[in-house]
């Protein structure tokens, strides 16, 4: 299986000096509370929060909101006028693992307003008992699912992974009974 750290389409932006592992733990605790309260989607993927996490009032979300926006501007090479930002999280483990072939997706939908979209991923927590950390991140299908060329982007804590929302992807390989937590965000913007 091919694994990359990043490439010209999937780029990482390091905010580890601003967002700490303690912040990640706090975010996981909040997300677990949301899931425990039943505020998650019951279809696929399991345990995906329903609410827009960036709309929450806890201080920690301010850090994720602002760094995500800076990472998107850096990706585009300029500041742009932004529209909606939608953020959610999902937690996965072996006990609730789903058929990965059913999890291929992208986040882009045609806009009649001329807006474009970027997506971002932040790895909040990956269990320390996994066999292969490189395969716990995200799998990409640049030509669409099952058309060849698939590769994994290895997860890096403290980094936003930014990419165009039309890219097909799915969660990495689940390898632990402990939960893996990922923060995902979509940004609409005017080019």
Secondary structure, 3 states (H helix, E strand, C coil): CCEECCCCCCEEEECCCCCCHHHHHHHHHHHHHHHHCCCEECCCCCCEECCCHHHCCCHHHHHHHHHHHHHHHHHHCCCCEEEEEEEEEEEECHHHCCCHHHHCECCCCCCCCCEEEEEEEEEEECCCCCCCHHHCCEEEECCCCCCCCCEEECCCCCEEEEEECCCEEEECCCCCCCCEEEEEEEEEEEC
